[in-house]
Amino acid sequence: METSNHNSRIMDMFEKGKVLKICAPMVRYSKLAFRSLVRKYNCDICFTPMIVADDFMRSVKARDSEFTTNASDRPLIVQFAAHDAQTLADSACVVAPFSDGVDLNCGCPQRWATSAGYGACLINKPELVKDMVTHVRNQVDNPNYTASIKIRIHKDLRQTVDLCQKAESAGVSWITVHGRTAEERHQTVHYDAIKLIKDSVSIPVIANGDIKYLRDVESIHQLTGVDGVMAARGLLANPAMFSGYEDAPLECIWDWVDMAIEQGTSFTCFHQHLIYMLERVSSMPEKKVFNSLSSTSAVIDYLQNTYGLVRDLAT
């Protein structure tokens, strides 16, 4: 980890008229190399993958493997799964010198998380969420450091509004709303619910869910009035999405190869990102061949032979 003299206030980025473009926390995927890639293509803020705060505080090994950054990896929000206010505050104090804020995951719907008291079950514990935000606010010795939450919605939206207003009263910096309930997976995003939440609080609200193209950023802003949008799967398929590309351009694919190798990314992660990026531009036979590759050199040879180098585009 490297500390940074990054003094700009992240809250100043929420200017009127600018819709922030944000890379979502993605387990296994929103790591340093991928964050470096999307930052090159107009991503304003990046989140780390979700880190379990208990494990993070208990183990030096967990801290070293789960949280990697460098001086150019800013603005950076570190997302934690937590169910105890002091553990969250302790975790925030550890990462504060290397980041711009922490985010509490109140949206992960996976059974392992909710059964352990993490993730989406927290939307039904507004007082605990409020307590956790307060602890971070009181214990991180940097008034510009942000404490945010990422939530899913309730079937009864009055409960969601109550949760958000309670979090606001505790000093939460902003709220990211994934516009689905904990039970919904691929159903249509409830943008009306996101608009209701935006209209019910005076802090910034970020919309999350089904952002696949740059044009979605403006359309969702028009629908909901949100201050930013957060993309996950859309960025996996096209890390250059926020620069206006419809599909991942060849330059972006080679940028990923360079950045992943430079950062020492594992082959599995390196390969999987490329599988996502090539999904929309590859034929079934091409996918079958590419998905079966088992070494970095084989991947590079395949890309050169199939797509060429970036400089070939100019010839």
GULUM-253456 format. One record per residue (C-alpha): z, x, y; residue in one letter. Coordinates in Angstrom, 2 decimals, always signed. Example, Ala and Ser with C-alpha at 12.3 -4.5 7.8 and 13.67 -1.06 7.14 Angstrom:
<marlos>
MARLO, zz, xx, yy, code
MARLO, +7.80, +12.30, -4.50, A $
MARLO, +7.14, +13.67, -1.06, S $
</marlos>
This chain:
<marlos>
MARLO, zz, xx, yy, code
MARLO, +0.00, +0.00, +0.00, M $
MARLO, -0.70, +1.13, +3.52, E $
MARLO, +1.05, -0.15, +6.59, T $
MARLO, -1.01, -0.92, +9.66, S $
MARLO, -0.58, -1.06, +13.42, N $
MARLO, -2.15, -4.51, +13.39, H $
MARLO, -0.48, -6.13, +16.39, N $
MARLO, -2.68, -9.13, +17.13, S $
MARLO, -1.04, -12.48, +16.59, R $
MARLO, -2.70, -14.39, +13.80, I $
MARLO, -1.85, -17.65, +15.57, M $
MARLO, -4.06, -16.57, +18.48, D $
MARLO, -7.04, -16.92, +16.14, M $
MARLO, -6.59, -20.69, +16.16, F $
MARLO, -8.48, -21.02, +19.43, E $
MARLO, -9.80, -24.34, +20.56, K $
MARLO, -13.36, -24.81, +19.43, G $
MARLO, -13.32, -22.12, +16.73, K $
MARLO, -13.07, -23.25, +13.12, V $
MARLO, -11.52, -20.43, +11.09, L $
MARLO, -13.18, -19.44, +7.82, K $
MARLO, -10.68, -18.49, +5.14, I $
MARLO, -10.81, -17.04, +1.63, C $
MARLO, -8.49, -18.97, -0.69, A $
MARLO, -5.82, -17.45, -2.93, P $
MARLO, -7.49, -17.14, -6.35, M $
MARLO, -5.64, -15.85, -9.39, V $
MARLO, -7.40, -12.68, -10.67, R $
MARLO, -10.14, -12.94, -8.04, Y $
MARLO, -9.00, -12.71, -4.40, S $
MARLO, -7.94, -9.08, -4.85, K $
MARLO, -8.54, -6.21, -2.44, L $
MARLO, -12.14, -5.37, -3.40, A $
MARLO, -13.28, -9.01, -3.14, F $
MARLO, -11.38, -9.49, +0.12, R $
MARLO, -13.20, -6.42, +1.51, S $
MARLO, -16.50, -8.00, +0.49, L $
MARLO, -15.99, -11.42, +2.09, V $
MARLO, -14.62, -9.83, +5.26, R $
MARLO, -17.99, -8.07, +5.67, K $
MARLO, -19.63, -11.51, +5.62, Y $
MARLO, -17.69, -13.32, +8.38, N $
MARLO, -14.51, -14.37, +6.60, C $
MARLO, -11.73, -14.55, +9.23, D $
MARLO, -8.58, -14.54, +7.07, I $
MARLO, -8.00, -13.66, +3.41, C $
MARLO, -5.24, -14.69, +1.02, F $
MARLO, -3.99, -12.61, -1.90, T $
MARLO, -3.86, -14.23, -5.33, P $
MARLO, -0.67, -16.22, -5.93, M $
MARLO, +2.24, -13.90, -6.79, I $
MARLO, +5.36, -15.19, -8.58, V $
MARLO, +8.19, -14.19, -6.21, A $
MARLO, +10.84, -13.84, -8.96, D $
MARLO, +8.71, -11.31, -10.87, D $
MARLO, +7.71, -9.54, -7.66, F $
MARLO, +11.34, -8.91, -6.67, M $
MARLO, +12.48, -8.06, -10.19, R $
MARLO, +9.92, -5.39, -11.04, S $
MARLO, +8.44, -2.40, -9.21, V $
MARLO, +5.58, -2.49, -11.72, K $
MARLO, +4.82, -6.10, -10.76, A $
MARLO, +4.88, -5.20, -7.06, R $
MARLO, +2.45, -2.32, -7.56, D $
MARLO, +0.03, -4.28, -9.76, S $
MARLO, +0.15, -7.63, -7.94, E $
MARLO, -0.05, -6.44, -4.33, F $
MARLO, -2.62, -3.86, -3.27, T $
MARLO, -3.93, -3.53, +0.26, T $
MARLO, -5.16, -1.02, +2.83, N $
MARLO, -5.30, -0.64, +6.60, A $
MARLO, -8.56, -2.58, +7.00, S $
MARLO, -7.42, -5.50, +4.83, D $
MARLO, -6.35, -7.66, +7.77, R $
MARLO, -5.64, -10.40, +8.70, P $
MARLO, -3.94, -10.86, +5.33, L $
MARLO, -1.74, -13.68, +4.03, I $
MARLO, +0.31, -13.05, +0.89, V $
MARLO, +0.78, -16.19, -1.19, Q $
MARLO, +3.90, -16.62, -3.30, F $
MARLO, +4.98, -19.08, -5.94, A $
MARLO, +8.70, -19.64, -5.41, A $
MARLO, +11.40, -22.24, -5.93, H $
MARLO, +14.29, -20.39, -4.30, D $
MARLO, +14.53, -19.84, -0.55, A $
MARLO, +16.23, -16.44, -0.67, Q $
MARLO, +13.79, -14.99, -3.22, T $
MARLO, +10.87, -16.11, -1.07, L $
MARLO, +12.46, -14.60, +2.05, A $
MARLO, +13.19, -11.32, +0.22, D $
MARLO, +9.56, -11.16, -0.96, S $
MARLO, +8.33, -11.85, +2.56, A $
MARLO, +10.45, -9.00, +3.93, C $
MARLO, +8.92, -6.59, +1.38, V $
MARLO, +5.28, -7.44, +2.24, V $
MARLO, +5.74, -8.07, +5.98, A $
MARLO, +4.90, -4.49, +7.08, P $
MARLO, +1.57, -4.70, +5.21, F $
MARLO, +0.45, -8.25, +6.04, S $
MARLO, +0.30, -10.94, +8.72, D $
MARLO, +2.10, -13.78, +6.97, G $
MARLO, +3.25, -15.37, +3.74, V $
MARLO, +2.19, -18.68, +2.26, D $
MARLO, +4.20, -20.85, -0.12, L $
MARLO, +2.14, -22.35, -2.93, N $
MARLO, +2.87, -26.08, -3.10, C $
MARLO, -0.43, -27.00, -4.73, G $
MARLO, -0.95, -25.24, -8.07, C $
MARLO, -1.24, -28.10, -10.62, P $
MARLO, -1.08, -25.99, -13.78, Q $
MARLO, +1.60, -27.03, -16.23, R $
MARLO, +3.17, -23.57, -16.55, W $
MARLO, +3.75, -23.52, -12.78, A $
MARLO, +5.09, -27.03, -12.32, T $
MARLO, +7.35, -26.80, -15.39, S $
MARLO, +8.89, -23.65, -13.88, A $
MARLO, +9.48, -25.41, -10.56, G $
MARLO, +6.54, -23.79, -8.75, Y $
MARLO, +3.35, -25.12, -7.21, G $
MARLO, +2.47, -28.78, -6.86, A $
MARLO, +5.90, -30.08, -7.89, C $
MARLO, +7.22, -28.79, -4.53, L $
MARLO, +5.36, -31.52, -2.63, I $
MARLO, +8.06, -33.84, -4.01, N $
MARLO, +10.86, -31.58, -2.70, K $
MARLO, +10.39, -31.61, +1.08, P $
MARLO, +13.96, -30.45, +1.82, E $
MARLO, +13.54, -27.39, -0.42, L $
MARLO, +10.20, -26.56, +1.21, V $
MARLO, +11.83, -26.89, +4.61, K $
MARLO, +14.65, -24.57, +3.52, D $
MARLO, +12.21, -21.96, +2.22, M $
MARLO, +10.22, -21.95, +5.45, V $
MARLO, +13.42, -21.63, +7.47, T $
MARLO, +14.64, -18.67, +5.39, H $
MARLO, +11.38, -16.78, +5.91, V $
MARLO, +11.40, -17.56, +9.62, R $
MARLO, +14.99, -16.37, +10.03, N $
MARLO, +14.81, -13.22, +7.91, Q $
MARLO, +11.47, -11.57, +8.66, V $
MARLO, +12.03, -9.36, +11.67, D $
MARLO, +8.70, -10.06, +13.35, N $
MARLO, +8.28, -13.15, +15.55, P $
MARLO, +4.49, -13.05, +15.09, N $
MARLO, +4.69, -13.11, +11.29, Y $
MARLO, +3.49, -16.45, +9.93, T $
MARLO, +5.02, -18.71, +7.29, A $
MARLO, +2.57, -21.31, +6.00, S $
MARLO, +2.30, -23.71, +3.07, I $
MARLO, -0.61, -24.83, +0.91, K $
MARLO, -0.25, -28.34, -0.50, I $
MARLO, -1.96, -31.08, -2.46, R $
MARLO, -1.66, -34.71, -1.42, I $
MARLO, +0.38, -37.61, -2.83, H $
MARLO, -1.10, -40.93, -3.94, K $
MARLO, +1.15, -42.40, -1.24, D $
MARLO, +0.08, -40.44, +1.83, L $
MARLO, +3.24, -41.42, +3.69, R $
MARLO, +5.05, -38.91, +1.46, Q $
MARLO, +2.53, -36.18, +2.36, T $
MARLO, +2.90, -36.88, +6.08, V $
MARLO, +6.70, -36.78, +5.71, D $
MARLO, +6.49, -33.42, +3.90, L $
MARLO, +4.23, -31.95, +6.58, C $
MARLO, +6.37, -33.20, +9.46, Q $
MARLO, +9.51, -31.79, +7.81, K $
MARLO, +7.78, -28.43, +7.31, A $
MARLO, +6.67, -28.50, +10.94, E $
MARLO, +10.25, -29.13, +12.08, S $
MARLO, +11.32, -26.05, +10.07, A $
MARLO, +8.82, -23.90, +11.97, G $
MARLO, +5.91, -23.71, +9.52, V $
MARLO, +2.98, -21.93, +11.19, S $
MARLO, +0.18, -23.97, +9.65, W $
MARLO, -0.57, -26.12, +6.61, I $
MARLO, -3.50, -25.87, +4.23, T $
MARLO, -4.32, -29.19, +2.58, V $
MARLO, -6.25, -29.35, -0.68, H $
MARLO, -7.52, -32.91, -0.42, G $
MARLO, -6.75, -33.94, -4.00, R $
MARLO, -3.63, -35.08, -5.83, T $
MARLO, -2.02, -32.82, -8.45, A $
MARLO, -3.66, -34.93, -11.16, E $
MARLO, -7.19, -34.70, -9.72, E $
MARLO, -9.51, -31.82, -10.62, R $
MARLO, -13.16, -32.38, -9.75, H $
MARLO, -12.89, -35.78, -8.10, Q $
MARLO, -14.18, -36.23, -4.56, T $
MARLO, -12.02, -34.58, -1.90, V $
MARLO, -10.05, -37.09, +0.21, H $
MARLO, -11.09, -35.96, +3.68, Y $
MARLO, -9.54, -39.10, +5.16, D $
MARLO, -6.15, -37.85, +3.91, A $
MARLO, -6.71, -34.45, +5.53, I $
MARLO, -7.59, -36.19, +8.81, K $
MARLO, -4.43, -38.30, +8.62, L $
MARLO, -2.30, -35.18, +8.16, I $
MARLO, -4.08, -33.38, +11.00, K $
MARLO, -3.41, -36.37, +13.26, D $
MARLO, +0.27, -36.45, +12.22, S $
MARLO, +1.29, -32.90, +13.15, V $
MARLO, +0.77, -30.61, +16.14, S $
MARLO, +0.36, -27.35, +14.19, I $
MARLO, -2.97, -26.06, +12.80, P $
MARLO, -4.27, -27.67, +9.59, V $
MARLO, -6.74, -26.03, +7.19, I $
MARLO, -8.97, -28.11, +4.89, A $
MARLO, -9.52, -26.96, +1.30, N $
MARLO, -11.76, -28.38, -1.38, G $
MARLO, -15.51, -28.32, -2.16, D $
MARLO, -16.69, -25.99, +0.62, I $
MARLO, -19.92, -24.55, -0.79, K $
MARLO, -22.09, -23.74, +2.24, Y $
MARLO, -21.60, -22.72, +5.86, L $
MARLO, -22.83, -26.14, +7.00, R $
MARLO, -19.83, -27.69, +5.17, D $
MARLO, -17.50, -25.90, +7.60, V $
MARLO, -18.79, -27.83, +10.61, E $
MARLO, -19.21, -31.15, +8.80, S $
MARLO, -15.62, -31.04, +7.51, I $
MARLO, -14.39, -30.08, +10.97, H $
MARLO, -16.23, -33.10, +12.41, Q $
MARLO, -14.79, -35.39, +9.72, L $
MARLO, -11.19, -34.26, +9.98, T $
MARLO, -10.60, -32.31, +13.19, G $
MARLO, -9.11, -29.40, +11.23, V $
MARLO, -8.64, -25.92, +12.67, D $
MARLO, -10.15, -24.09, +9.72, G $
MARLO, -11.59, -24.40, +6.23, V $
MARLO, -10.65, -22.52, +3.08, M $
MARLO, -13.15, -21.84, +0.30, A $
MARLO, -12.55, -20.72, -3.29, A $
MARLO, -15.30, -21.40, -5.82, R $
MARLO, -17.93, -21.49, -3.07, G $
MARLO, -17.06, -17.90, -2.12, L $
MARLO, -17.00, -16.76, -5.74, L $
MARLO, -20.58, -18.01, -6.14, A $
MARLO, -21.64, -16.64, -2.76, N $
MARLO, -19.32, -14.19, -0.98, P $
MARLO, -21.80, -14.20, +1.94, A $
MARLO, -21.47, -17.98, +2.38, M $
MARLO, -19.67, -17.72, +5.72, F $
MARLO, -22.61, -15.69, +7.09, S $
MARLO, -24.94, -18.62, +6.41, G $
MARLO, -26.62, -17.48, +3.18, Y $
MARLO, -27.41, -20.27, +0.72, E $
MARLO, -27.01, -17.95, -2.29, D $
MARLO, -25.54, -14.48, -2.67, A $
MARLO, -28.13, -12.09, -1.18, P $
MARLO, -29.07, -8.90, -3.01, L $
MARLO, -27.34, -6.82, -0.33, E $
MARLO, -24.07, -8.64, -1.05, C $
MARLO, -24.41, -8.06, -4.80, I $
MARLO, -24.87, -4.31, -4.28, W $
MARLO, -22.00, -4.29, -1.74, D $
MARLO, -19.80, -5.72, -4.48, W $
MARLO, -20.89, -3.02, -6.92, V $
MARLO, -20.02, -0.31, -4.37, D $
MARLO, -16.69, -1.83, -3.29, M $
MARLO, -15.53, -2.65, -6.81, A $
MARLO, -16.26, +0.86, -8.06, I $
MARLO, -14.61, +2.40, -4.99, E $
MARLO, -11.46, +0.32, -5.55, Q $
MARLO, -11.31, +1.02, -9.29, G $
MARLO, -11.77, -2.64, -10.22, T $
MARLO, -11.46, -3.35, -13.95, S $
MARLO, -14.75, -3.95, -15.75, F $
MARLO, -13.76, -7.51, -16.72, T $
MARLO, -13.13, -8.46, -13.09, C $
MARLO, -16.19, -6.54, -11.81, F $
MARLO, -18.45, -8.27, -14.36, H $
MARLO, -16.97, -11.75, -13.90, Q $
MARLO, -17.55, -11.69, -10.14, H $
MARLO, -21.21, -10.82, -10.75, L $
MARLO, -21.51, -13.63, -13.31, I $
MARLO, -20.37, -16.05, -10.58, Y $
MARLO, -22.71, -14.53, -7.97, M $
MARLO, -25.78, -14.64, -10.22, L $
MARLO, -25.07, -18.14, -11.60, E $
MARLO, -27.36, -19.99, -9.20, R $
MARLO, -30.22, -17.46, -9.25, V $
MARLO, -30.45, -16.58, -12.96, S $
MARLO, -32.32, -18.30, -15.78, S $
MARLO, -30.49, -19.17, -19.01, M $
MARLO, -32.03, -16.21, -20.92, P $
MARLO, -31.07, -13.87, -18.06, E $
MARLO, -27.50, -15.20, -18.07, K $
MARLO, -27.23, -14.69, -21.80, K $
MARLO, -28.26, -11.05, -21.51, V $
MARLO, -26.15, -10.32, -18.42, F $
MARLO, -23.01, -12.01, -19.76, N $
MARLO, -23.15, -9.87, -22.92, S $
MARLO, -23.15, -6.54, -21.05, L $
MARLO, -20.07, -4.45, -21.72, S $
MARLO, -20.12, -1.43, -19.39, S $
MARLO, -20.47, -0.73, -15.68, T $
MARLO, -23.51, +1.49, -16.27, S $
MARLO, -25.22, -1.26, -18.28, A $
MARLO, -24.57, -3.75, -15.45, V $
MARLO, -25.99, -1.38, -12.82, I $
MARLO, -29.09, -0.68, -14.95, D $
MARLO, -29.61, -4.42, -15.45, Y $
MARLO, -29.30, -5.17, -11.72, L $
MARLO, -31.71, -2.38, -10.79, Q $
MARLO, -34.28, -3.43, -13.38, N $
MARLO, -34.03, -7.17, -12.71, T $
MARLO, -33.47, -7.39, -8.95, Y $
MARLO, -34.14, -3.90, -7.58, G $
MARLO, -32.18, -2.03, -4.96, L $
MARLO, -31.54, -3.43, -1.48, V $
MARLO, -33.97, -0.95, +0.07, R $
MARLO, -36.71, -2.42, -2.14, D $
MARLO, -36.53, -5.63, -0.11, L $
MARLO, -38.10, -3.86, +2.88, A $
MARLO, -41.12, -2.63, +0.92, T $
</marlos>
